[in-house]
Amino acid sequence: LSSLAAVVNELLTLAGFEADEYNTENLTGVVDGFVITGQQTIRESIEQLMAAYFFDAVETGNALRFIPRGGSVSASIAQDKLVPSSSEARDV
């Protein structure tokens, strides 16, 4: 058994990332098995984990952050601050 953060850390290290280029501290959970059975990229491996363990990767500054889904709302954007789609713009 390994922590989800440890598995993602290992994959990122294999991809050549330095420890200051990513943050996995918010990832929780235990991975009881993860097998790569064929040739695939590190990104594809991480995307499989993202789908199974419900987390996302976001770029902030010069680093990747891995964040679990379903957290609290960090910001709200008022309707009048949104840019209309091209079809809505014609109706205005």
C-alpha positions in Angstrom: 0.0 0.0 0.0 1.1 3.5 -0.8 -0.4 6.9 -0.3 -1.9 8.6 -3.4 0.5 11.5 -2.9 3.5 9.1 -2.9 2.4 7.5 -6.1 1.9 10.8 -7.9 5.3 12.1 -6.5 7.0 9.0 -7.9 5.5 9.5 -11.3 6.4 13.1 -11.4 10.0 12.3 -10.4 10.2 9.8 -13.2 9.0 12.5 -15.5 11.9 14.7 -14.5 10.0 17.1 -12.2 11.9 18.7 -9.3 10.1 18.7 -5.9 9.6 22.5 -6.0 7.7 22.2 -9.3 4.7 20.4 -7.9 2.6 20.1 -4.7 0.7 16.9 -3.8 0.1 17.7 -0.1 -3.7 17.9 -0.4 -3.9 14.4 -1.9 -5.2 11.8 0.5 -6.1 8.2 0.2 -4.3 4.9 -0.2 -3.5 3.2 -3.5 -3.6 -0.5 -2.9 -2.4 -1.3 -6.4 -1.5 0.5 -9.6 -0.1 -1.4 -12.5 1.1 0.1 -15.8 0.6 -2.8 -18.2 1.6 -1.1 -21.5 3.6 1.7 -22.9 2.0 5.0 -21.9 3.1 8.5 -20.8 3.4 9.7 -17.3 0.6 12.0 -18.0 -1.7 9.1 -19.0 -0.8 7.3 -15.8 -1.6 10.4 -13.7 -4.9 10.9 -15.6 -5.9 7.3 -14.7 -5.2 8.1 -11.1 -7.2 11.4 -11.4 -10.2 9.5 -12.7 -10.0 6.8 -10.0 -9.3 9.1 -7.0 -11.2 12.2 -8.1 -8.5 14.9 -8.1 -7.4 17.6 -10.6 -4.1 19.1 -11.6 -3.8 22.9 -11.9 -0.9 25.1 -12.7 -0.3 28.0 -10.3 2.8 30.1 -10.8 5.5 27.8 -12.0 4.2 24.7 -10.2 1.6 22.0 -10.6 -0.9 21.5 -7.7 -3.0 18.4 -7.3 -6.3 19.2 -5.6 -9.1 16.8 -4.6 -12.5 17.4 -6.2 -15.5 18.3 -4.0 -13.8 20.9 -1.9 -15.3 24.2 -0.7 -15.9 27.1 -3.2 -12.8 29.4 -3.3 -14.4 32.2 -5.4 -17.7 33.2 -6.9 -18.1 35.2 -10.1 -21.1 37.4 -10.5 -23.1 36.8 -13.7 -22.5 40.3 -14.9 -18.7 39.7 -14.8 -18.8 36.7 -17.2 -18.0 37.1 -20.9 -21.0 36.1 -23.0 -20.6 33.3 -25.6 -20.6 34.4 -29.2 -24.3 33.4 -29.6 -25.2 35.4 -26.5 -23.2 38.4 -27.7 -25.4 38.6 -30.8 -28.6 38.8 -28.7 -27.3 41.7 -26.6 
